[in-house]
Amino acid sequence: MRLIYDNSGVAAVLTPAPKFLATLTGTDEEKLIHIANKDLPTGTKYEIIGDDVDLSDRTFRDAWTYTAGSDEKTSADLSAEDLAKYNMKENK
């Protein structure tokens, strides 16, 4: 599973490292939500997409645009405990 999100008007893809995913608890979706909250700026709109979504065609990739879908989520602030765990002072 991966995250697709709007990066200043251009679609961007975040593929989490399997080693880091293994350190998290919960369902795959809960893990990706946690990663979105950790790695995306607060308030970023994103969707979780499956590995079966083919993103191999990189022709005109810079021209891709993000269009919100029915499963769109919004990144949120991490808890103080999570910020400390990742050695972060504030959310992005």
C-alpha positions in Angstrom: 0.0 0.0 0.0 1.1 3.6 -0.7 0.0 7.1 -0.2 -0.8 9.5 -3.0 -1.2 13.2 -2.2 -1.2 16.7 -3.5 2.3 18.2 -3.5 1.7 21.8 -4.5 -0.6 20.9 -7.4 1.3 17.8 -8.5 0.4 14.3 -7.5 3.1 12.7 -5.4 3.5 9.1 -4.1 4.9 8.0 -0.8 6.0 4.4 -0.5 6.7 3.4 3.1 9.8 1.4 3.9 8.8 -2.2 4.8 11.2 -2.3 7.7 9.5 0.8 9.3 6.0 -0.6 8.6 7.0 -3.7 10.6 7.7 -1.5 13.6 4.1 -0.2 13.7 1.1 -1.9 15.2 -2.4 -2.0 13.7 -3.9 -2.7 10.3 -2.1 -1.7 7.2 -4.5 1.2 6.8 -3.8 2.4 10.4 -0.1 2.1 9.7 -0.4 4.3 6.6 -2.5 6.8 8.3 0.2 7.1 11.0 2.9 7.5 8.3 0.8 10.2 6.6 0.5 12.1 10.0 4.2 11.7 10.5 5.6 12.5 7.1 3.1 14.8 5.4 2.5 18.4 6.4 -0.5 18.8 8.7 -3.7 19.2 6.7 -2.4 17.5 3.5 -5.1 15.7 1.6 -4.2 12.1 0.6 -5.5 8.7 -0.3 -4.2 5.2 0.4 -3.8 3.2 -2.7 -3.1 -0.5 -3.2 0.1 -2.0 -4.6 -2.0 -3.2 -7.5 -2.3 0.4 -8.8 0.2 0.7 -11.7 2.3 3.8 -11.5 5.1 2.5 -13.6 4.4 4.8 -16.6 6.5 7.9 -15.7 5.8 9.6 -19.0 4.5 13.1 -18.2 4.6 12.2 -14.5 5.2 15.8 -13.7 1.9 16.6 -15.4 -0.1 14.2 -13.1 -2.5 16.1 -10.9 -4.2 14.9 -7.7 -8.0 14.6 -7.8 -9.7 13.9 -4.6 -11.6 10.7 -4.4 -14.2 9.2 -2.0 -11.6 7.8 0.3 -9.7 11.0 0.8 -8.2 11.6 4.2 -6.4 14.6 5.8 -3.1 14.3 7.7 -3.3 15.4 11.3 -0.8 16.3 14.1 1.1 13.6 15.8 0.7 13.2 19.6 3.4 14.6 21.9 4.4 11.0 22.6 4.9 10.2 18.9 6.8 13.5 18.3 9.2 12.5 21.1 9.5 8.9 19.7 10.6 10.3 16.3 12.8 13.0 17.8 10.6 15.7 16.2 9.9 19.1 17.9 6.7 19.9 15.9 4.6 18.5 13.2 5.5 19.5 9.6 
